[in-house]
Amino acid sequence: MSSDTGFLYPFLEAEERDADRLLADLAESARAKAAESAALRRRTLAECAGLIETAAAELARRFAAGGRMYVFGNGGSATDAATLAALFARPPAAEGVRPLPAWSLAADEAVVTALGNDVGFDLIFSRQLIARAREGDIAVALSTSGNSADLTTALAEARRRGLYTIGFAGYDGGAFAAEGTVDACFVVRSQSVHRIQESQALLGHRLWAAVQRHLAAHGGGPR
């Protein structure tokens, strides 16, 4: 195992020759990580419960009025953004569940690479919002740090254009929590990128479920 990844499974560096012991160590490591993740998710949901309801009510109001959602992130958070957008746009079939207009701004590699090449990487999401978004829409940024310049630039542009802004961040929330351009900031208070993203996935699902509940309660839907 390389020194770059040895910290994940330090017992593998010891040249363990006992296969049963090695498997036991791997199983214990997996159990510890699962327990850590579960505890963080429970704590994060409890801390964010009120904010989920507040944000969901506003999202439901905007969707019912014809608003649209734009979701974006970098790296692993880009795939999380695509998953969240798909959940809103193509939800699992169930009675009373409705599709809602949502797009991932990182999904079109031609647009992203053209903007990165022509105007700069920091503008790949804000330029898309300028072209596509309108007052009453929703902007959602996912990040583990909350500090990525392309995301903070897009959130500031979204706020100027009258969009409701949501940020998912880890650590202490970073610039998402500090700069005042995020209407609802969901902070997963962890130092582990893996655990942060696991908790953010659950938060996103709970937010979607709450939006669906608010829409159903008020008989609303996109017009």
Steps between C-alpha positions, in 0.01 A plus 500: 500500500636846415586752770239733348214265588643310793321719750169347390599147603819526708490132595571405139842669525605248763530221239232299672543132411207361694212506252232454765643783710524723195135437412400568859689831495333599173157414637562698817618799298184486287281476811675798660455714190134401471437586865678834461295581191171403662570709810593804290189467285275478805664805657490700177133423437414610852696824464351579157140390560361851533698631203380210283138596568563870440685440175249239382210739550674765291596251228144370484369856468741573216437173317124557526550843342700355210850527645785274389797355686865510390746280690880507472824383660856389423652153485312256718259778588418534129377141496307568822347805331393288203346244735307767689374663179389160371313430824296818455453465124449122477384383843413141582147409399265538794153635555502876545865540400552739212799583279637851543716703258862455611832489311863437585720778358802266504337233282576647155875460450493703178354803678722463807823461303412777255437744782809386688713551189342822377417700812664317791415214731370730776214602269379161373186504715428872532499542120249217467277666759522829312385323183231277648374614839233752584360657813306241698733211418722304741879453508655212698876466546667191648850509643696328775690818589249772412785705356524419127524824304280385210225408746514817709504710181192316372316540830570873504369528142194296592425727795527809278249346260238422763563127533459319830846369585585178683846379597615160623840520668722318748751599768375838635306595186781708350406795280150357451426569864705818533439711188125554527411384149333175615141511621512147645839351587510133604828437682628149571742553786768245420862498384452195276410559136346153478277548803402851387381378162308209655314739729438748219338226293257427783429871555422541131257211509327634811471842338341344190256300714402811695441695178274223372311503830448877489379486140258218578363680805426815302396334174776685320720409209693664219281708274 
